Amino acid sequence: MYHAIKERVTELLSTGEVKGFLALKKDNGHIKPHLYVSPDEIDQLSIGDGETAGDARYPLTKILTMLLQNHSGEPFGILARGCDQRALRALAAWNQISLEQVVVIGVACSEELARACNCGLPYPDEWLEGEQIEPKDPRPVEWEAKSPLQRLDLWRAEFEKCIKCYGCRNICPMCFCKECSLESEDVVTKGEIPPDLPMFHLVRALHMIGRCVDCGLCEEACPASIPLRALYKKVNDIVETRFQFRAGIEQTEQSPLHKIAEPPAAI
Amino acid sequence: MTAQRVAVLRDLLEFVGIEGERLNLVWVSSAEGPRFANEMTEFTEKIRSLGPLNWNYQWAVPDSELRAANPSK
């Protein structure tokens, strides 16, 4: 399977066009991230199909950020879905990585995965495997249909499940800050579970303005199954409605909220 | 920027079911004491008229009561 990708990666590695290729590897029945440095192991390359299509996903872009920061100027390749491509662009816009040395090999998601992810853009710019699936509505419509009182009850119930594992932050490709507000004792009381409601989650949501690329890894990582994605989808929706901006769509654009040049509009 | 961020936060608060009016942003200089007092009084009054958050109290059972109800756990 994935012959086109394997061939292309073999070519990249054997010609030395890239120093390493970051993708997934199926090893003893488990799928894990792997940096391919020679074409020998390429047979084990996986695009993340475990039991169902694309059910094994990892923040490859986050790993690439670390790689590039330690090996600056060296060329690397990466396997990217639509969400990964958006993350790469957003990271470049935030000056975390430089895309000049990155070779992106795209995979378009299957209908099944696009539906499971409720993905607003399930394909990258160019892809070697998969087909173009119709994007889904990127707004949290099922939440917006509820009354404010219902939402308050439901969100409180959801936020109360939080065990403050920081999994959502740790897996997020866009959480690259060296210092995190969620570790500041001014915002989050130390040693208390659940964390301050609804501060903890709203602080994170607010920091996702102009950053969240809607990859959904936070929700997948959450051991308490908090529907975090609905929250960040709403953030994206607000930013798009108010400022006509969506993170990771334009190569070099930071969100209008992070530009200093423009005078602020009236509230 | 702050004005825009606060606008986004207000929308977000509405989304989680908290009234947007509970968030207020005003600029008051240190030379405007009476204005500061005024703004504060007005805002306090507004919050008072909104009353406490409409939490559903069935989620707010203290741990001690839960333990008393389920001694085995």
Boltz contact constraints between the chains, C-beta under 6 A:
constraints:
  - contact:
      token1: [A, 148]
      token2: [B, 17]
      max_distance: 6.0
  - contact:
      token1: [A, 149]
      token2: [B, 54]
      max_distance: 6.0
  - contact:
      token1: [A, 151]
      token2: [B, 17]
      max_distance: 6.0
  - contact:
      token1: [A, 152]
      token2: [B, 17]
      max_distance: 6.0
  - contact:
      token1: [A, 153]
      token2: [B, 56]
      max_distance: 6.0
  - contact:
      token1: [A, 155]
      token2: [B, 16]
      max_distance: 6.0
  - contact:
      token1: [A, 156]
      token2: [B, 59]
      max_distance: 6.0
  - contact:
      token1: [A, 157]
      token2: [B, 59]
      max_distance: 6.0
  - contact:
      token1: [A, 198]
      token2: [B, 16]
      max_distance: 6.0
  - contact:
      token1: [A, 205]
      token2: [B, 12]
      max_distance: 6.0
  - contact:
      token1: [A, 206]
      token2: [B, 9]
      max_distance: 6.0
  - contact:
      token1: [A, 209]
      token2: [B, 8]
      max_distance: 6.0
  - contact:
      token1: [A, 234]
      token2: [B, 15]
      max_distance: 6.0
  - contact:
      token1: [A, 238]
      token2: [B, 8]
      max_distance: 6.0
  - contact:
      token1: [A, 238]
      token2: [B, 11]
      max_distance: 6.0
  - contact:
      token1: [A, 257]
      token2: [B, 4]
      max_distance: 6.0
  - contact:
      token1: [A, 264]
      token2: [B, 1]
      max_distance: 6.0
  - contact:
      token1: [A, 264]
      token2: [B, 3]
      max_distance: 6.0
  - contact:
      token1: [A, 264]
      token2: [B, 4]
      max_distance: 6.0
  - contact:
      token1: [A, 267]
      token2: [B, 3]
      max_distance: 6.0
  - contact:
      token1: [A, 267]
      token2: [B, 7]
      max_distance: 6.0
